[in-house]
């Protein structure tokens, strides 16, 4: 799951550390054994009220390799969802892309 800088700040303020990593300028939520680091033993989100913005759109994800919004093939319930607010997801993707671009520029300086 891609994260915004605001997601990282919000979750960090709860005391969590090492829950994300950076790859190719994108910030990603860590997985443990193929599942989100914040899922408990019952599969429930431990930070639901503070979850990343992208999680609110799950199982819809942005695929940077294809530059499009896709359904997560790992979600067993993916066929039960419809994208109700595509415009808000597009805005989130644009923000993530702008943040990535800025991070890449900063790293080159």
C-alpha positions in Angstrom: 0.0 0.0 0.0 1.4 3.4 -1.0 1.5 6.1 1.7 1.4 9.8 1.7 3.8 11.8 3.9 0.7 12.8 5.9 0.0 9.1 6.5 3.5 8.6 7.8 3.3 11.6 10.1 -0.2 10.5 11.5 0.8 6.9 12.1 4.2 7.9 13.6 2.4 10.2 16.0 0.8 7.1 17.4 4.2 5.8 18.4 4.7 3.3 15.5 8.1 3.0 13.9 9.5 0.9 11.0 6.0 0.5 9.5 7.0 1.8 6.0 9.8 1.8 3.5 10.8 3.8 0.5 11.3 2.3 -3.0 11.8 4.3 -6.2 10.7 7.5 -4.4 7.4 5.9 -3.2 6.5 5.3 0.4 5.0 1.8 1.1 3.4 0.2 4.1 5.3 -2.8 5.3 3.9 -6.3 5.1 4.6 -9.2 7.5 4.1 -12.7 6.1 2.2 -11.1 3.1 -0.2 -9.1 5.2 -0.3 -5.5 6.4 1.9 -4.9 9.4 -1.2 -3.4 11.2 -3.5 -6.4 10.9 -4.0 -8.2 14.1 -4.4 -12.0 14.5 -8.1 -11.7 13.6 -7.3 -9.8 10.4 -8.6 -6.5 11.8 -6.8 -3.2 11.4 -5.1 -2.0 14.7 -5.1 1.6 13.5 -8.4 1.7 11.7 -9.3 5.2 12.8 -5.9 6.4 11.7 -5.4 4.1 8.7 -3.6 5.4 5.5 -5.8 7.2 2.9 -5.1 4.4 0.4 -6.6 1.8 2.7 -9.9 3.7 2.5 -10.0 2.8 -1.2 -8.8 -0.8 -0.9 -9.0 -3.1 -2.8 -8.4 -0.4 -5.4 -4.7 0.4 -5.8 -2.5 2.5 -8.0 -0.1 0.5 -10.1 2.9 2.7 -10.9 4.3 0.2 -13.5 1.0 0.4 -15.5 0.1 3.9 -14.4 -3.4 2.9 -13.6 -5.8 2.1 -10.9 -6.3 -1.7 -10.4 -8.1 -4.1 -8.2 -5.7 -6.0 -5.8 -5.7 -9.5 -7.1 -4.7 -10.8 -3.6 -8.1 -9.5 -2.1 -10.5 -12.5 -2.0 -13.5 -10.1 -1.9 -12.3 -7.9 -4.8 -15.3 -8.7 -7.0 -17.7 -7.4 -4.3 -16.4 -3.8 -4.6 -17.1 -0.9 -6.9 -15.1 2.3 -7.0 -17.6 4.8 -5.7 -15.4 7.9 -5.6 -12.9 7.6 -8.4 -12.2 11.3 -8.4 -10.9 11.2 -4.8 -8.7 8.3 -5.6 -7.3 10.1 -8.6 -6.5 13.1 -6.3 -4.7 10.8 -3.8 -2.7 9.3 -6.6 -1.7 12.7 -7.9 -0.6 13.8 -4.5 1.5 10.6 -4.0 3.1 11.2 -7.4 3.9 14.8 -6.6 5.4 13.8 -3.2 7.5 11.2 -5.0 8.8 13.7 -7.5 9.8 16.1 -4.8 11.6 13.3 -2.8 13.5 12.3 -5.9 14.6 15.9 -6.6 15.6 16.3 -3.0 17.7 13.1 -3.1 19.6 14.4 -6.2 20.6 17.6 -4.5 
